[in-house]
Amino acid sequence: MRAILKNNKIEIMFPYRVELVNLVKSFDNRKYEPASRSWFIPIFNARPALEKLARQRFTIDSAVIDAVKEDERRVKEVEAIKILNDIDFESSLALPLFPYQKVGAAFLCKVGSGLIGDEPGTGKTPQVLSVVNINKAEKVLIFCPAVLKYQWASEITDKFLPGSRVIVVDGSKDERLKLWRSEARFYIANYELLLRDFEDMNCREWDYILADESTRIQSPFAKQSKAIKRLRAKHRIAMSGTPISNTAQNIWNILDWCNPGSMNSYWSFISRYCLKNTYGGIYGYVNMDELREKVKRYMIRRLKKDVLPELPERIESDIIFALSAEEAELQKKIKQELLFSINKMDISKLENPMTLQFTIVKFGRLRQLADSLELLGENKKSTKLEVLKEKLEEFKNTDQKILIFSEFAEMCKILNRELVIYNPQMIIGETSNKERQRIVEEFNTNPLNKVLILSSAGMYGLNLQAMASVIINYDLPFSLSKLEQRIGRAHRIGQKKNVMIYNLIGKGTADMAIKKIIYNKQKISDTVLGDIPLTMSDIRGMLEL
């Protein structure tokens, strides 16, 4: 049983079975060819049919999948291009847009409110600013992480819309109140101010509210999410390179904020698309083809490989190493303790969020051990650190600049101390905005600065493609989306070199287990663009590696 591409149509071949014939007869525009005893369907809107065939264990040729993806891309572009001629893109921004960015802006103009989910590094900011300017918006409120506020201001005034009056809301309560009452076109605030300054920011109806890194409002029960939904706005645009950071239900709140009621109620969403166990935990998903079609009405998403073919390659490899005998023994002990703790738990509590979070925290000891015994209070040599130093030796006499990522701020500080010969710079969550800007500028301009050390908390909003082309993941995050954010700091518009990515992974360590999980859990990403959440069974599996 097979589906292949033939004469720009999809040929479906199978031995005669009544149930399969009835299935194919349910497809739109199907046609039977007696000579070949095959059925044919057009490529247009073929995805639902192919998904039904796949469930019947048909083999779908890769050429068919590629043809359907290309047709979907073309259709979306054609739909957007219908209104392109009515839009003056040339005067919408000081800098021109790429063709795919015009399509994205046109889509957002068409839907009014929606989600732009383009992959990190494709340039979402100019698209939304173009939409704002095309529609002559006079009052725009921008929410973003605190570390990105001044970058947003700089992008508006220095690059895309020079001459625009921009207010970055910061300072004491009295200072912020004065800023809210001042006149400007753009007001930029961090999400935390939603609860502190709600009444001040809700004193007017906004033309546009932009939510950058909109995963900050993906929980329908969080106070910030509830607050942003109460703000009055004519249009709302969410922005995220990783639209679903954890579970499929994350998309509900973001799209419900953009277009209230568009995804029905949260509980009807859960009932329709999620499978729940007897304890109320979600263990799977259904009707994903239907959900994907609903999401596509309000979201546009493009990948770098599809819209930036000129972008250099990203080449990823793992550096596998063995732990020292001392590290291995300690790891074995911690694993046994944690497994014993899990096995003692009442089965009804295993997927309880509090229990899960507690166990993840305890699992963090294994992650720290894999990084350095120093994180556990042991003043002993780290095998991974020695492996890192050996790798850096390869670039010592080159002009390559290197980004090193770790999940742990304390590990970043250790690396900053141990790699002094490379004149390193460091950005972590506690680094101020002013210091971030100084460090990035120095890293990009000073040839003596070979290494930039970054925590996951400190990496957002940094454009490092001008100089950096080597990425070393000292450890791995639980989330594939966060890993993509790391890579997106260098692999983005403006990069001229191939980007080399190295993952340092000790045999049998937490990193080996985490990589297995984040790369195996892409079923939801392939359908609704999210990662499947970490479960207790995942942790048990990691401990047993």
C-alpha positions in Angstrom: 0.0 0.0 0.0 1.6 3.1 -1.2 1.1 6.8 -2.3 3.5 8.2 -4.9 3.8 11.3 -7.0 2.8 10.9 -10.7 2.2 13.6 -13.2 1.7 16.2 -10.5 -1.0 14.1 -8.8 -0.9 11.6 -6.0 -1.3 8.0 -7.1 -2.7 5.7 -4.4 -2.0 1.9 -4.9 -3.3 -0.9 -2.8 -4.8 -4.5 -3.1 -8.6 -4.5 -3.3 -10.2 -4.2 0.1 -13.7 -2.8 0.6 -12.8 -0.6 3.6 -9.8 0.9 1.7 -12.0 1.6 -1.4 -14.6 3.3 0.8 -11.9 5.4 2.5 -10.5 6.7 -0.8 -14.0 7.4 -2.1 -14.4 9.8 0.8 -11.6 12.0 -0.6 -12.5 15.1 -2.5 -11.9 15.0 -6.3 -10.6 11.4 -6.3 -10.5 9.6 -9.6 -10.1 5.9 -10.4 -8.0 4.7 -13.4 -8.9 1.2 -14.5 -5.8 0.7 -16.6 -3.4 1.0 -13.6 -6.0 0.0 -11.0 -5.0 3.1 -9.0 -6.8 6.0 -7.5 -5.6 9.6 -8.0 -6.1 12.7 -5.9 -4.9 16.2 -6.5 -2.0 17.7 -4.5 -4.1 20.6 -3.4 -5.4 20.2 0.2 -4.2 16.6 0.2 -2.8 16.6 3.8 -6.0 15.3 5.5 -6.2 12.4 3.0 -2.6 11.5 3.5 -3.0 11.5 7.3 -5.9 9.0 6.9 -3.8 6.8 4.6 -0.9 6.9 7.0 -3.1 5.7 9.8 -3.9 2.7 7.6 -0.2 2.0 7.3 0.2 3.3 3.7 3.8 4.2 2.7 3.8 7.9 1.7 6.8 8.7 -0.6 8.9 11.7 0.4 8.2 13.3 -3.0 4.5 13.4 -2.2 5.2 15.0 1.2 7.5 17.6 -0.4 4.9 18.4 -3.1 2.1 18.9 -0.6 4.2 21.1 1.6 5.3 23.2 -1.4 1.6 23.5 -2.6 0.5 24.6 0.9 3.3 27.2 1.0 2.3 28.5 -2.5 -1.4 28.7 -1.6 -0.6 30.7 1.5 1.6 33.0 -0.5 -1.0 33.4 -3.2 -3.7 34.2 -0.6 -1.4 36.8 1.0 -0.3 38.3 -2.4 -3.9 39.0 -3.2 -3.7 42.0 -0.9 0.0 42.8 -1.5 -0.7 45.2 -4.3 -2.9 47.3 -2.0 -0.1 47.7 0.6 2.7 50.3 0.3 5.5 48.3 1.7 8.2 50.6 0.3 7.2 53.4 2.7 6.1 51.3 5.6 9.7 51.0 7.0 13.0 52.7 6.6 14.5 49.3 5.6 13.0 47.0 2.9 11.4 43.7 3.8 12.3 40.4 2.3 9.6 38.9 0.0 8.5 36.4 2.6 8.3 39.1 5.2 5.9 41.0 3.0 3.8 37.9 2.8 3.9 37.6 6.6 2.9 41.3 7.0 0.1 40.9 4.5 -1.2 37.9 6.4 -1.3 39.9 9.6 -3.0 42.8 7.8 -5.6 40.3 6.5 -6.4 38.6 9.8 -6.2 41.8 11.9 -5.1 39.9 15.0 -3.0 36.8 15.0 0.2 35.0 15.7 3.5 35.2 13.8 5.4 32.0 14.6 8.4 32.3 12.2 11.5 30.4 13.4 14.0 32.4 15.4 16.3 34.4 13.2 13.9 35.1 10.4 13.0 38.7 11.4 9.6 38.9 13.0 10.1 42.4 14.3 10.1 44.3 11.0 7.0 42.4 9.9 4.9 43.5 12.8 6.2 47.0 12.7 5.4 47.2 9.1 1.8 46.1 9.9 1.6 48.8 12.6 2.8 51.5 10.2 0.7 50.4 7.2 -2.4 50.7 9.4 -1.3 54.1 10.8 -1.5 52.9 14.4 -1.0 55.9 16.7 -0.9 54.0 20.1 1.0 50.8 20.3 1.8 48.8 23.5 4.6 46.3 23.3 5.2 43.6 25.9 8.5 41.7 26.0 10.9 40.2 28.5 12.6 42.9 30.6 16.0 42.2 28.9 14.5 43.1 25.5 12.9 46.4 26.3 15.8 48.7 25.2 16.5 46.5 22.2 13.0 47.0 21.0 13.4 50.8 21.4 16.6 50.8 19.5 15.2 48.7 16.7 12.3 51.1 16.3 14.2 54.4 16.5 17.5 53.4 14.9 16.5 50.9 12.2 12.9 50.6 11.2 10.8 53.7 12.2 13.2 56.6 12.9 11.6 59.6 14.3 9.0 57.6 16.2 8.4 58.7 19.8 9.2 55.6 22.0 8.8 55.3 25.8 10.4 52.4 27.7 8.4 52.0 30.9 10.8 51.5 33.7 11.8 52.8 37.1 9.8 53.4 40.4 6.0 53.3 40.6 5.8 57.1 40.4 8.3 57.3 37.5 6.3 54.7 35.6 3.0 56.5 36.2 4.5 59.7 34.7 5.7 57.7 31.7 2.2 56.1 31.1 0.7 59.6 31.2 3.3 60.9 28.7 2.5 61.0 24.9 4.3 58.6 22.5 3.5 56.3 19.7 5.2 53.2 21.2 5.1 52.2 24.8 7.4 49.2 25.8 6.8 47.3 29.0 7.9 43.9 30.4 5.3 41.4 31.3 5.7 41.8 35.0 4.2 45.3 34.8 0.9 43.8 33.7 0.1 43.3 37.4 1.8 46.3 38.8 0.6 48.9 36.3 -2.6 47.5 34.9 -4.8 50.4 35.7 -2.3 52.9 34.2 -1.9 50.9 30.9 -5.6 50.3 30.6 -6.5 54.0 30.7 -6.8 54.0 26.9 -7.7 51.7 24.1 -4.6 50.7 22.1 -4.5 50.4 18.4 -2.2 47.5 18.7 -0.8 45.3 21.5 2.2 43.3 20.5 3.3 40.4 22.7 6.9 39.4 22.0 8.0 36.0 23.3 4.3 35.3 23.7 4.9 31.9 25.5 4.9 34.2 28.6 1.1 34.2 28.3 0.5 30.6 27.2 -1.0 29.6 30.6 -4.8 30.4 30.8 -4.6 30.4 34.6 -1.7 32.7 35.2 -2.4 36.2 36.5 -0.4 37.8 33.7 -2.4 35.9 31.1 -5.7 37.0 32.6 -4.5 40.6 32.9 -3.4 41.0 29.3 -6.7 39.7 28.1 -8.5 42.5 30.0 -6.5 45.2 28.2 -8.5 47.1 25.5 -7.1 46.9 22.0 -8.3 47.0 18.4 -5.7 44.5 17.3 -3.4 42.0 19.0 -0.4 40.3 17.6 1.5 37.5 19.3 5.2 36.8 18.4 7.1 33.7 19.1 9.8 31.6 17.3 8.6 28.6 19.3 4.8 29.1 19.5 4.2 26.1 21.7 7.0 25.7 24.3 5.6 22.7 26.2 2.2 21.2 25.4 -0.4 21.3 22.6 -2.8 23.2 24.9 -0.4 26.1 25.1 -1.6 27.4 21.8 -5.1 27.9 23.1 -4.5 30.8 25.3 -2.3 32.7 22.9 -4.8 32.4 20.1 -7.7 33.1 22.4 -5.9 36.3 23.4 -5.4 37.3 19.7 -9.0 36.5 18.7 -11.2 35.8 21.8 -13.5 32.8 21.3 -11.7 31.6 18.1 -10.6 28.4 19.7 -13.8 27.9 21.8 -13.5 27.6 25.6 -10.4 26.1 27.2 -12.3 23.1 28.6 -14.0 22.3 25.2 -10.5 22.5 23.7 -9.2 20.0 26.2 -12.2 17.7 25.6 -11.7 17.9 21.8 -8.0 17.5 21.4 -6.5 16.0 24.6 -6.6 12.5 26.1 -6.8 12.4 29.9 -6.0 9.6 32.3 -8.1 8.6 35.4 -6.1 11.2 37.5 -6.8 14.0 35.1 -3.4 14.1 33.6 -3.0 14.6 29.8 -1.2 11.7 28.2 -1.9 12.2 24.5 -3.7 14.1 21.7 -6.4 13.5 19.1 -7.9 15.3 16.1 -4.5 17.0 15.4 -5.3 17.5 11.7 -8.4 19.5 12.7 -6.5 21.5 15.3 -3.8 22.3 12.8 -6.3 23.7 10.3 -7.9 25.9 13.0 -4.5 27.2 14.1 -3.5 28.1 10.5 -6.4 30.5 10.2 -4.7 32.8 12.7 -1.0 31.9 12.6 1.7 32.1 10.0 4.9 30.2 10.5 8.0 29.9 8.2 11.2 28.0 8.8 14.6 29.4 7.9 15.3 26.5 5.5 12.2 27.4 3.5 12.5 31.2 3.3 16.3 31.7 3.6 17.9 29.2 1.3 21.0 31.4 1.1 21.5 31.1 4.8 24.6 29.0 5.6 24.1 25.5 6.9 24.0 24.5 10.6 26.1 21.5 11.2 25.5 19.7 14.5 27.6 17.0 16.2 27.8 15.4 19.6 31.1 15.1 21.6 30.6 12.0 23.7 33.0 11.4 26.6 33.2 9.0 29.6 33.0 10.3 33.2 35.8 9.8 35.6 35.4 6.8 38.0 34.6 9.2 40.8 31.9 11.0 38.8 30.4 7.7 37.6 30.2 6.4 41.2 28.5 9.5 42.5 26.1 9.5 39.6 25.2 5.9 40.2 24.4 6.7 43.9 22.2 9.7 43.0 20.3 7.7 40.4 19.6 4.9 42.8 18.4 7.4 45.5 16.0 9.1 43.0 14.7 5.9 41.6 14.0 4.6 45.0 12.1 7.8 45.9 10.0 7.5 42.7 9.2 3.8 43.2 8.0 4.5 46.7 5.5 7.1 45.6 1.8 6.4 45.5 0.9 5.8 41.8 -1.9 8.4 42.0 0.6 11.1 42.8 3.2 10.4 40.1 1.8 12.9 37.5 0.8 15.4 40.1 2.3 18.8 39.0 3.9 19.4 42.5 5.3 15.9 42.7 6.7 16.2 39.2 8.3 19.6 39.8 9.9 18.3 43.0 11.3 15.3 41.2 12.6 17.5 38.3 14.4 19.6 40.9 16.0 16.5 42.4 16.9 15.3 38.9 18.7 18.6 38.6 21.5 17.2 40.8 22.3 14.7 38.1 22.4 17.5 35.5 24.8 19.5 37.8 27.0 16.5 38.3 27.3 16.0 34.6 28.5 19.7 34.3 30.9 19.9 37.3 31.2 18.4 40.8 31.8 22.0 41.9 28.1 22.6 41.6 27.5 19.9 44.2 30.0 21.5 46.6 32.9 19.1 45.6 36.2 20.7 44.9 37.2 18.2 42.3 38.2 18.1 38.6 35.4 18.1 36.0 35.7 15.8 33.0 33.3 17.9 30.9 35.3 21.0 31.6 38.5 19.4 30.4 36.7 18.2 27.2 35.5 21.7 26.6 39.0 23.1 27.0 40.3 20.5 24.5 37.7 21.5 22.0 38.5 25.2 22.4 42.1 24.5 21.6 41.0 23.7 18.0 39.9 27.3 17.6 42.7 29.0 19.5 44.6 30.2 16.4 41.6 30.9 14.3 39.3 34.0 14.0 36.3 32.0 15.0 34.2 33.4 17.8 32.4 30.9 20.1 29.1 31.0 22.1 29.0 28.6 25.1 25.6 27.9 26.6 24.6 26.5 30.0 21.3 26.2 31.9 23.0 27.1 35.2 24.1 30.6 36.0 26.7 29.2 38.5 28.1 27.0 35.8 28.5 30.1 33.6 30.5 31.8 36.4 32.7 28.7 36.7 33.3 28.7 32.9 34.0 32.5 33.0 36.7 31.8 35.6 38.2 28.7 34.0 38.4 30.1 30.4 40.3 33.3 31.3 42.9 32.7 28.5 40.1 33.3 26.0 39.2 36.7 27.4 35.6 35.5 27.9 32.5 37.7 28.4 29.4 36.5 30.2 25.7 37.2 30.0 23.3 35.6 32.5 19.8 36.5 33.8 21.1 39.0 36.3 23.1 41.0 33.7 21.7 44.5 33.3 20.4 45.7 29.9 23.2 48.3 29.7 25.8 45.7 30.5 24.3 43.3 27.9 24.6 45.9 25.2 28.2 46.7 26.1 29.2 43.0 26.2 27.6 42.3 22.8 29.2 45.3 21.2 32.6 44.4 22.6 32.2 40.7 21.6 31.3 41.8 18.0 34.1 44.3 17.6 37.1 43.2 19.8 39.1 40.4 18.2 40.6 39.5 21.6 37.1 38.4 22.9 37.0 34.9 21.6 34.3 33.4 23.9 30.8 34.6 25.0 29.3 32.5 27.8 25.5 32.6 28.0 22.8 31.2 30.3 19.4 30.3 28.8 17.9 33.1 30.9 20.3 35.7 29.4 20.3 34.7 25.7 16.9 36.2 24.5 17.0 39.0 22.0 20.7 38.8 21.2 21.9 39.0 17.6 25.4 37.5 17.4 25.5 36.3 13.8 27.9 39.1 12.8 30.9 37.3 14.4 29.9 34.1 16.1 29.7 30.9 14.0 30.5 28.2 16.7 28.0 27.1 19.3 28.9 24.8 22.2 26.1 23.5 24.3 27.9 22.8 27.6 24.6 21.2 28.7 21.2 20.7 27.2 17.8 22.3 28.2 14.7 20.1 28.6 13.0 21.9 25.8 13.7 21.6 22.1 12.3 25.1 21.6 14.9 26.5 24.1 17.6 24.7 22.2 16.4 26.3 19.0 16.5 29.7 20.7 20.2 29.1 21.5 21.0 28.2 17.9 19.0 31.1 16.6 21.4 33.6 18.3 23.9 32.9 15.5 22.0 31.0 12.8 19.9 33.9 11.6 19.7 36.6 8.9 23.1 38.1 8.3 25.2 35.0 9.1 27.9 34.5 6.4 29.5 31.2 7.7 28.3 27.7 8.3 27.3 27.4 12.0 29.0 24.6 13.9 27.1 23.2 16.9 28.7 20.9 19.4 26.8 19.2 22.2 29.0 18.0 25.1 27.4 14.7 26.3 28.8 12.4 28.9 28.0 8.7 28.6 25.0 7.7 30.7 24.6 11.3 32.0 21.5 13.4 32.2 22.5 15.2 29.0 22.4 11.9 27.0 18.9 11.2 28.4 17.7 14.7 27.8 18.8 14.7 24.2 17.0 11.4 23.6 13.8 12.9 25.0 13.9 16.3 23.2 14.6 14.8 19.8 12.1 11.9 20.2 9.3 14.2 21.2 8.5 15.9 17.9 5.2 14.4 17.1 3.3 17.4 18.4 5.9 19.8 16.9 5.2 18.3 13.5 1.5 18.9 13.9 0.9 21.8 16.2 4.4 23.1 16.7 5.0 22.1 20.3 7.1 19.9 22.5 5.5 17.1 24.5 6.0 17.8 28.2 8.4 16.0 30.5 6.6 13.2 32.4 7.5 11.1 35.4 7.9 8.1 33.1 10.5 10.2 31.1 12.5 10.8 34.3 12.4 7.1 35.2 13.6 6.3 31.7 16.4 8.8 32.0 17.5 7.3 35.3 17.6 3.9 33.8 19.9 4.8 30.9 
